[in-house]
Amino acid sequence: MKTEVITGSARGLGFEMAKQFIQNDFNVVICDILEEKLENSRQELSKMAKDDNRVLALKCDVTVESDLL
């Protein structure tokens, strides 16, 4: 199974892309700095997925190198 990593995906365009990948049977890793919105997005995507383990949410700021390690 393929996995897609999407940054800035707690809302807006990133979230909409994550929905499309879930609907096309991808695993999805969503990343954002907005922890509360990220969790809400994870819950919504998990409901859409056939398996709750297909969505992983990580609080991450891609401008901070230590967040990427």
N, CA, C and O of each residue as an XYZ file, in Angstrom:
276
protein
N       0.849     -1.173      0.000
C       0.000      0.000      0.000
C       0.896      1.238      0.000
O       1.937      1.260      0.656
N       0.493      2.240     -0.722
C       1.261      3.479     -0.812
C       0.947      4.400      0.359
O      -0.145      4.362      0.927
N       1.930      5.230      0.707
C       1.777      6.184      1.801
C       2.117      7.569      1.295
O       3.110      7.754      0.591
N       1.302      8.534      1.649
C       1.509      9.931      1.270
C       1.710     10.756      2.533
O       0.957     10.611      3.496
N       2.725     11.623      2.535
C       2.984     12.545      3.641
C       2.594     13.933      3.167
O       3.067     14.403      2.132
N       1.723     14.590      3.936
C       1.227     15.910      3.540
C       1.461     16.882      4.692
O       0.940     16.687      5.790
N       2.243     17.926      4.439
C       2.483     18.945      5.459
C       1.389     20.006      5.372
O       0.785     20.205      4.318
N       1.142     20.681      6.487
C       0.101     21.714      6.513
C      -1.270     21.128      6.230
O      -2.085     21.730      5.530
N      -1.516     19.946      6.782
C      -2.730     19.217      6.400
C      -3.813     19.179      7.472
O      -4.728     18.360      7.384
N      -3.733     20.032      8.466
C      -4.780     20.080      9.488
C      -6.036     20.779      8.963
O      -7.122     20.644      9.525
N      -5.861     21.524      7.879
C      -7.014     22.257      7.332
C      -6.707     22.656      5.894
O      -5.606     22.423      5.395
N      -7.668     23.246      5.249
C      -7.476     23.816      3.915
C      -7.096     22.808      2.847
O      -7.559     21.667      2.854
N      -6.243     23.247      1.929
C      -5.851     22.443      0.780
C      -5.166     21.142      1.193
O      -5.428     20.094      0.605
N      -4.298     21.199      2.190
C      -3.621     19.995      2.656
C      -4.601     18.950      3.156
O      -4.439     17.761      2.878
N      -5.612     19.379      3.887
C      -6.627     18.453      4.395
C      -7.439     17.869      3.249
O      -7.746     16.678      3.250
N      -7.785     18.691      2.279
C      -8.558     18.213      1.129
C      -7.753     17.191      0.323
O      -8.310     16.212     -0.175
N      -6.449     17.419      0.195
C      -5.601     16.442     -0.491
C      -5.563     15.136      0.294
O      -5.630     14.059     -0.299
N      -5.457     15.214      1.612
C      -5.440     14.015      2.449
C      -6.730     13.212      2.255
O      -6.685     11.984      2.179
N      -7.856     13.880      2.175
C      -9.128     13.198      1.935
C      -9.106     12.445      0.618
O      -9.579     11.310      0.545
N      -8.567     13.058     -0.420
C      -8.500     12.407     -1.725
C      -7.612     11.165     -1.676
O      -7.955     10.133     -2.252
N      -6.482     11.264     -0.997
C      -5.600     10.105     -0.884
C      -6.261      8.981     -0.100
O      -6.142      7.817     -0.484
N      -6.951      9.296      0.983
C      -7.672      8.278      1.760
C      -8.718      7.603      0.886
O      -8.851      6.379      0.915
N      -9.452      8.377      0.117
C     -10.493      7.821     -0.753
C      -9.905      6.936     -1.846
O     -10.609      6.099     -2.410
N      -8.623      7.112     -2.148
C      -7.953      6.304     -3.161
C      -7.047      5.240     -2.539
O      -6.093      4.778     -3.164
N      -7.364      4.859     -1.294
C      -6.724      3.749     -0.586
C      -5.231      3.926     -0.296
O      -4.476      2.955     -0.322
N      -4.812      5.141     -0.025
C      -3.452      5.403      0.431
C      -3.433      5.432      1.953
O      -4.453      5.722      2.578
N      -2.294      5.138      2.550
C      -2.040      5.501      3.938
C      -1.687      6.980      3.901
O      -1.103      7.451      2.925
N      -2.032      7.718      4.949
C      -1.781      9.158      4.961
C      -1.122      9.565      6.276
O      -1.569      9.184      7.358
N      -0.052     10.347      6.157
C       0.584     10.978      7.311
C       0.300     12.464      7.180
O       0.745     13.111      6.232
N      -0.449     13.004      8.146
C      -0.746     14.433      8.123
C       0.118     15.127      9.178
O       0.277     14.635     10.295
N       0.667     16.272      8.799
C       1.576     17.023      9.668
C       1.147     18.482      9.708
O       0.754     19.053      8.691
N       1.227     19.075     10.885
C       0.875     20.487     11.024
C       1.384     20.976     12.382
O       1.734     20.177     13.251
N       1.419     22.293     12.548
C       1.804     22.871     13.836
C       0.585     23.125     14.720
O       0.733     23.399     15.911
N      -0.606     23.038     14.154
C      -1.849     23.277     14.887
C      -2.362     21.962     15.470
O      -3.150     21.255     14.841
N      -1.906     21.649     16.672
C      -2.137     20.330     17.270
C      -3.625     19.975     17.419
O      -4.020     18.856     17.091
N      -4.440     20.892     17.899
C      -5.860     20.599     18.099
C      -6.564     20.357     16.766
O      -7.335     19.407     16.636
N      -6.305     21.205     15.786
C      -6.915     21.020     14.467
C      -6.402     19.756     13.799
O      -7.136     19.088     13.071
N      -5.141     19.428     14.048
C      -4.550     18.214     13.493
C      -5.276     16.979     14.019
O      -5.577     16.066     13.251
N      -5.556     16.942     15.305
C      -6.269     15.808     15.898
C      -7.692     15.714     15.343
O      -8.174     14.617     15.058
N      -8.362     16.851     15.189
C      -9.709     16.843     14.604
C      -9.673     16.295     13.177
O     -10.550     15.528     12.779
N      -8.667     16.688     12.422
C      -8.524     16.214     11.044
C      -8.228     14.720     11.022
O      -8.766     13.997     10.183
N      -7.379     14.247     11.934
C      -7.076     12.825     12.008
C      -8.337     12.014     12.278
O      -8.558     10.971     11.662
N      -9.156     12.495     13.195
C     -10.388     11.786     13.515
C     -11.322     11.721     12.310
O     -11.916     10.680     12.029
N     -11.445     12.833     11.610
C     -12.328     12.866     10.434
C     -11.810     11.939      9.330
O     -12.585     11.213      8.709
N     -10.503     11.967      9.092
C      -9.927     11.101      8.061
C     -10.038      9.635      8.453
O     -10.280      8.785      7.596
N      -9.866      9.329      9.722
C      -9.973      7.941     10.187
C     -11.370      7.387      9.959
O     -11.527      6.202      9.666
N     -12.377      8.226     10.091
C     -13.754      7.802      9.818
C     -13.932      7.443      8.349
O     -14.700      6.540      8.013
N     -13.223      8.150      7.474
C     -13.323      7.903      6.036
C     -12.530      6.664      5.613
O     -12.869      6.018      4.622
N     -11.492      6.339      6.353
C     -10.599      5.226      5.997
C     -11.247      3.894      6.340
O     -12.070      3.804      7.251
N     -10.867      2.874      5.607
C     -11.375      1.536      5.887
C     -10.755      0.955      7.142
O     -11.306      0.035      7.746
N      -9.609      1.491      7.535
C      -8.871      1.002      8.698
C      -8.311      2.216      9.443
O      -7.642      3.056      8.840
N      -8.576      2.312     10.732
C      -8.139      3.461     11.534
C      -6.620      3.630     11.529
O      -6.122      4.735     11.745
N      -5.887      2.560     11.287
C      -4.429      2.616     11.288
C      -3.848      3.217     10.006
O      -2.627      3.280      9.861
N      -4.675      3.647      9.096
C      -4.198      4.212      7.834
C      -3.899      5.698      7.925
O      -3.404      6.286      6.964
N      -4.192      6.319      9.070
C      -3.963      7.756      9.240
C      -3.061      7.983     10.452
O      -3.354      7.530     11.558
N      -1.961      8.692     10.219
C      -1.040      9.057     11.291
C      -0.938     10.581     11.308
O      -0.719     11.202     10.268
N      -1.096     11.181     12.486
C      -0.997     12.638     12.635
C       0.224     12.976     13.479
O       0.414     12.418     14.559
N       1.050     13.892     12.980
C       2.260     14.306     13.684
C       2.323     15.825     13.768
O       2.218     16.522     12.759
N       2.499     16.329     15.000
C       2.725     17.762     15.155
C       4.152     18.037     14.704
O       5.104     17.486     15.258
N       4.294     18.883     13.705
C       5.603     19.096     13.106
C       5.644     20.470     12.438
O       4.711     20.866     11.740
N       6.731     21.177     12.664
C       6.986     22.450     11.982
C       8.124     22.192     11.004
O       9.263     21.994     11.427
N       7.842     22.191      9.711
C       8.851     21.832      8.717
C       9.960     22.884      8.607
O      10.965     22.648      7.937
N       9.791     24.026      9.247
C      10.851     25.044      9.244
C      11.847     24.834     10.378
O      12.849     25.543     10.464
N      11.575     23.859     11.253
C      12.448     23.547     12.394
C      13.107     22.195     12.132
O      12.438     21.161     12.147
N      14.405     22.205     11.894
C      15.129     20.997     11.510
C      14.951     19.860     12.506
O      14.812     18.707     12.099
N      14.952     20.155     13.792
C      14.820     19.092     14.796
C      13.452     18.393     14.741
O      13.334     17.245     15.169
N      12.435     19.060     14.227
C      11.126     18.440     14.070
C      11.129     17.388     12.950
O      10.262     16.516     12.906
N      12.095     17.482     12.066
C      12.145     16.589     10.910
C      13.001     15.353     11.122
O      13.035     14.465     10.270
N      13.690     15.291     12.249
C      14.579     14.158     12.501
C      13.868     13.009     13.160
O      14.484     11.980     13.437
